[in-house]
């Protein structure tokens, strides 16, 4: 086995401890210069992550809670950020869509390791209008739209051949009707109640700044946190 494999290092714990973290060069963050609203700061950090070459800097982990009370998480692509909040899209009948229908609260996590930064967002989730949701779906690739029309996400798949046949049928429906959309495709907005900016430090003296507000439209409070 190659060097660095846990089978050669004695234990997984030792192997993990030997892996480098915060390799740097890490970004600089001065909380005193942060704006009063978290959205401009987030967009600055996102632009810096893109400029630094962070792969898929717009990817984020969406965390929801199932009907059993157990957290669930998956990685999605950020659709937009504005004064209303952070936006993503999903099929309302998917596991995450059903979870949001039952418990309309979620958390988002962005991690940009090249800069040693992460952003954590918590808030309530609200669906957008059918018109805007349809426009988002129509902007997706034919294959992505076909998958949405099938409405089978996370259900058991009997074979790869069955998937190929179903996708071909859905693609044919789109070719016959280019404006065809699924009414269950939904844009969601996370309306934040808390946004935390986390800047790593090689000596583990991390800088953390949290924005909080009790309700949408109210002023943001800012607070430094211990590492």
Residue, then its C-alpha position, 0 to 999 in steps of 0.5 A: x500500500x502507498x505511504x500515508x495509508x492508515x494500514x501502514x501508520x498503525x492506526x487511523x487516528x495517527x494517520x489523521x493526526x499527521x495530515x496537514x491542515x491550514x497549509x496556507x497562506x491563510x487569508x487575513x480578517x479584521x472583524x473591526x472593519x466588517x460591515x454592519x450587514x453580513x451579506x456584503x462580507x459574505x460576497x467579498x469572501x466568496x469573490x476572494x475564494x473564487x480569485x484564490x482558485x478554490x474549486x466550486x467555491x459556490x458549493x455549500x452544505x445544506x443541513x436539514x432535520x428529518x421527521x425523526x429529528x435526526x439531522x441530514x446534510x448534503x452539498x448543493x450549489x448556491x443560486x443567489x444571495x441578496x438582502x432577503x437571504x441565501x438561495x438554493x433550489x430543490x425538488x419539493x418531493x425530494x427528501x430535503x424538500x419534504x424535510x423543509x416542508x415539515x420543518x422549515x429551518x436549515x443551516x448552510x456551511x461554506x468551507x474554503x480551505x485554501x483561505x482557511x475560511x468557513x461561513x455558517x448560516x442558520x435561519x428559516x426557509x421560505x419557498x419562492x414563487x412558481x414563476x421564479x422557480x420555473x425560470x430557474x429550472x428552465x435555465x438548467x441543462x436538459x439532463x438536469x431538467x430530465x432528472x427533475x421531471x422523473x421525480x425519483x431522487x433518492x428512491x431505489x434504482x433497480x439498474x443502470x439500464x433502467x436509469x438510462x431508459x427513464x432519462x431518455x424518455x424524460x429528455x424526449x418530453x423536453x425536446x417535444x415541449x421545451x417549456x416543460x417544467x416540474x411544478x415541484x421544482x422550488x427555489x428556497x431562500x434561507x432567511x438568516x437569523x445568524x451568520x458566522x464568519x470563521x477565519x483559521x489561524x495556524x496556531x488555532x487562535x481562530x477569529x470568529x465573528x457572529x451576526x445575529x438578529x431576532x427577526x428579518x428586517x431588524x438590525x444585526x448584532x455583532x459578537x466576537x466568539x472564542x475560538 
